């Protein structure tokens, strides 16, 4: 992982009404943040560059780090905050530069209340990109980059120790098995890519899958660990979204593909959601489809054809999905230059059982959140924007509507009945799994 991609979706002749939040939302009572039942915690990177945790009401604020910023010629900043699956730890990366040159990179783990800070990994030559916990919350995997397009997959114990190089290649995507014993990987571009299983026992052994990957990014283990979801070529040479067993033997073809695809299992393993681009050599923009793998012909597909990414709710009943638009404001009377355009994301909520969806909010995302969305199919393995009780989401940016446009983390009700609520200034935020 990861090769930079950009969305280009322009809505010509739009009016500001298109960009505003869904109509009929009620203002939030200021007391609600104190009275509502809290669910999990939120970790975020503040606009000053430090790592913090907070609950959805803005309480229980903890500063995990405090030294981000300049100290003479030395600059420290933090990236990739990631919750362990058991909710007991947070991992994050610290990058240090001196005179604008790379100095060192470190990976830390800490408890949500700030105790137990451990330096799990350090390098003075390479820097980590994207952190991903093993399902048993004991180990961390991450991509390490030299900055010259070379990537290696590293693994380290959460309590520190020597890192193990598992594999190499670029771009690089992977998914842990639920038992934390294997990793399925998709490495390289389509024409020369490979699909493999890495077995993690006393050592590391690789089993290549006898499938040629199609145009996609992240593969996915099913929640029960028995099935792989991926895109590959069929015996007839067609690109297809398919299910295989752990050896790569094809079990079923869910859909033939004309372009790139992105996908993910529901947490309960009963459904699959995917975006399939209708054309080759195009970004993964298309309608969102939900299906039961046992009954693929009963799939439900959104009318929205420009879906960019999605996240399943923890209870597997809803899917939050995003549609990108570029809004060009109308110049004010007497204004001689055109105002800057706004890149916006429209957030919709899909009922996985009925296929019905409704708009929840429209917001201008932070650059960090845009980066997450570009690789949402990989990020959905390691992070979530959903609260554990499936009632709220946290978005990073600022929603358009009746409230001041403050850049940061906002709590959004999944029902869409309440206006988004400002939480704190932040570049990116994620909810804990538990």
ABEGO torsion letter per residue (X at the ends): OBBBBBBBBBBBGBBAAAABBBBGBBBBBAAAAAABBBBEBBBBBBAAGBBBBBBAAGBGBBBABAABEBBEABBBBBBGBBBBAAGABBBBBBBBBBGGBBABBBBBBBBAAGBGBBBABBBAABBBBEBBBBAAGABBBBBBBAGAGBBBBBBBBAAEEBBBBABBEOBBBBBBBAAGABBBBBBEBAAABBBBBBBBBABBBBBBBBBBBBBBBBBBBBAAGABBBBBBBBAAGBBBBBBBBAAGBBABBABBBABBBBBBBBAAGABBBBBBBABBGBBBBBBBBBBBAABAAABBBBABAABABBBBBAAGABBBBBBBBBBBBBBBBGBABBBBBBBBBBBBBBBAAAGBBBBABBBBBBAAAAAAAAAAAAAAAABBABBAAGABBBBBEBBBEABBBBBEBBBBBAAGABBBBBABBBABBBBBAX
